[in-house]
């Protein structure tokens, strides 16, 4: 028999990891299969609690595939290993940056995060997105990269605009000469060449976070160029995060990547090196996994 339940989060006990709800769910089956990778980082009744009351709990095919790729990055990566981090806030990815600096050979910082790193270097960033709480973390990351011999790369030129609009007036400026009255919305052509060269030289690439406002056509060039370079690469290419997955899908390149992760928060916590409750609770861990995330 197959029983379909509506969204378990409608039940007040789901996110509380309620024991009674966990027992009710467990009573429906003899074997629990976890195959929603996007929720394995949450200790909810349907992801962690239920496993305590079934005889056997296992990973499904999707979760096993996700774990195989991330386990490879975290425990036995191909070299050179390149990570590309973008998105808005440094403070949202502090632990990711910290952990990746223990693993990678090259770390590229783009998107809104780059402006906070540039500010930490003492550069003026105009009206670009700035994550004030992340400045100190960015400075620490650059120091750690230097100490560990990791090449941490920032944009060398920026596409700046006079408004956050696809129709804004734009120009390309060096990263150390950003106008006070404009904001950065994409990486420039020299940066594209620099970053794409790194992609071509890498044996394994993990990408989380776009490097520009790709939702606006006039500021999608950088993100598209990196996606195209990855699609043409012989490297193992792993896409993590909802925005990055949306970007490569928008460009029609998702099927050219080795793996496009289905878990935004889960993939980030994997890269942070955290134990994921929904995986640690399984009685039969994903085959061959040796990373810390399964506990």
C-alpha angles and dihedrals in degrees: 000000000000121000119190118203126198120242105313091213088073085073112083091221096058101080091034089059087233114200095217093053090045090054092048091053092046091052089066096066149019095221128041117206117197108205105146101095091178090069104037091098090064124083096217131147094257095044106036111001096057092057091067092064105041124080094231133021122183142171118258126227095271095048090046091052092048091049093048092058097042093043088055091053094047101042112017112015125176111246135272090040114197125191123192117197124186138146129099117296132044090199090062091057104033093118092044091054092045093051096042091054086064091054115030135077094206130022120193118197117198141147121046090332091067093065092057089051090048090051089051087056090055097256124141113242103185113214093337121136110282126190100203095189089052098057094087092046090051091052091050091049093053090049092049092048091053092047093050096043094246115148105231110193128197129185115282094198133024138205103229128191136194092227139019092255138106088235095051123124109261143187139171117248135174113265090245094052106054114156115245093231098049137069132220115245104163143010118266131241096266090052091049090055092047095048094043090053088056090050091052091051096048127096094198128022131191115189125188119167132019120263095223143015091286093173087075111066094220091058100039097083096094096047091044092050092052091047091050092048090051092048089056094044126103089216126108102263122201123185118199131179131045097259094050091046089050090050097052089044091050089052092049092242104110093103090053092063123088091230137359108195120226093206122079101176092028094053091048092051089048089055089047088059094241126153108250110219095213091056099038089055095059117107090210110043121209107285116275096354112157103170126110095247095084092056 
